[in-house]
Amino acid sequence: MAAPAPKRTGLAALLDTVITWWALAGGMVFVALVIMSIVSIVGRKLFSHPIEGDMELLMMGAAIGSAAFLPVCELDDHHIKVDALTTWMSERGRAALDVLAHALLAAASAVITWRSALYVEECYENMEVSTLLLVPVWQPVLLLVPSFVLLTLAALYRAFISLNTATGGHK
C-alpha cells in the first residue's frame, strides 16, 4: 500500500480544493445525465414520448463531465503509467522521466485550452448551434475550457513535484 500523500499547503491546497470541487461538479453532470436517460427511456417505452434531444444532451454532458475528471487524475498522479521498462531505474531516474511526461502534458493541455477558447469565440461569432435542440455550441465548449486550464495547472504542479524528487529534494 502506498504511503499517504503529504498534506498540501498554500497554492497547492487551493489548487487541490478547486480541482476537487470541479471534479465533483463533473460527477453531478453525470448524475444528471443518468437521471435524464432513465426518464427518457421510461418515457420512450411507456408513453412513446422520450426527452427531445436526449442524445445531444448526453454527448455534451459526457464531454463536460469527463473533462472535469482529468485535472484530479493528474493532480494525484493517477494517470495510467507503463513502468515495465523503468523498474530497474532509481526513484530519481523515474522522477526525471515524470518531469518530462508532466511537462509534455502541461504543454499539450495548454494548447488544447488555447484552441478550445478560440473555438468558443469562433462558434459564438458564427452562431453555430446543435442540430436538434439548437443549443449554441459555444456554451458546452466553454464549459470544457476550465477543465483544461486546471489540467494544465495540475500538470505543472506534478512536474514541479517530480523535478524536486529528481533533483534530490523532498517528495
N, C-alpha and C positions, 0 to 999 in steps of 0.2 A: 504494500500500500504506500502511495506517495505521501510525503510529508505535506502538511497543510501549507498553503502559500502564506507568506508573511502579510500582515495587515497593511493595506495601502494607506498612505497619508498624503496630504496636500493635494496637488493637481491630479495625482494618480487616483486618489479616493474620489475626487469629483468626477473624473472620467469613468471610474467604476460605477458610481451611482447613476450617472446619466445613461451609460450603456445598459445597465441592468434594467432601468425603468423603460428604456426604449425597446429592449427585448420583450419585456412584459407586455408592452403595448402591442408588439407584433404577435404575441401569443393571443392577446384578446381579439386581434383581427381574425386569427384562425378560429377562435371560438365562435365569433360572429358568422364566419363562413360556414362552419358546421351547422349552426342553427338555421341559417338561411337555406342550406342544402336540404336539411331534413324537412323544413316547411315546404320547399319547392317540390321535393319528391312526393311527400304526402299529398300535397295539392294536386300534383300531376296524376297520381294513382287513384285517389279517392274522388276528386272533384273535377278532373280534367282541366285544371287551372293552375299551372306552375307559376312561380315567380318569373315575371318577364325579365329577360336578360340575365338570368342567374349565372350562366356560364361566363358572360363578360365580367360580371362582378367577382366571380370565383377566380378568374385569371388575374384580374387587377389586384385583388386582395391577397392572393397567394404570392404574387411578386413582392408586394409591400411587406407582408409578414415574414417571408423568407429572408429578405434583405435585412430585416431588423435583427435577425439572429447572428448574422455574420460578425458584427463587432464583438459580441460577447464571446464567441468562439475564439476569436483572435486574442482578445484581452487575457483570457485564461489559458491561452496556448493549447487549445483543444482541437485544433485542426488535425486532420489525418497526416501522420508522418510515416514515411517508409524509412526505417532506420536499419534495415538489414545490412546495408553497406557501411554503416558508421558505428557499428557496435564495438569495433576494435579501437575507435578513436577515444581520446581523453574527453572529459567533460568540457574542457576549454575548447578543444577542437570542434566538438559538436556545436558548442555555443557560437563559434565563429561562423559555421555554416548557417546557424539560425539567424545570425545578424544579416547575412546575405538574403536569406529567404524572407525575413520580415521586412527588410528594406525594399526588396522587389515587390512584395505585396503592397507596401505603402505607396510605392511609385505607381503601380497598376491601379490601385484604388483611387489615387489622386486623379489619374487620367480619367477613370470612369466617372468620378464625381464631376469633373470639369465638363466632360462630354454630355453627361446627363443634364447638367444645368443648362448647357447650350441647347439641348433637345427640348427642355421645358420652354425655353424662350422661343424656339422655332415653332413648337406646337401652339403656343399662345398666340404668336403673330399670325400663323396660318389658320387659326381657329379649327384645328383638327379635332374631330370628335370620334367616339367609338361608334361602331356600326349600328347596333340596335338601340341602345339607351341614349345615345348622343351625349355621353359624358365627355367633357373636354379632356383630351388626352394629357394635357399638361398637368392636370391635378394629380392623378395617380403617380405620374413620373416624378413630380415634385416631392412626393412622399418617399421616394427612393433616395433622394439626394442626401438627407441627413444620415441615413444608414451608411452611405458610402463615405461621408465625412467622418463619422465615428469609426468606421473600419480603418480609414487612413490614420487617424489619431491612435487607435489601438495598435496598429502595426508599427507605428513609430515608437510607441511605448515599449512594445515587445522587443524591437530592435535595440533600444537603449538598454533594456534589462539584459539581453543576450550579449551585447557589447561589454557591459560591466562584468559579466561572467567570463567572457572570452579573454578579457584583459586582466583577470585575476581579482576583480573586485567581488563584492558580495552579490549573492543572488537577488 
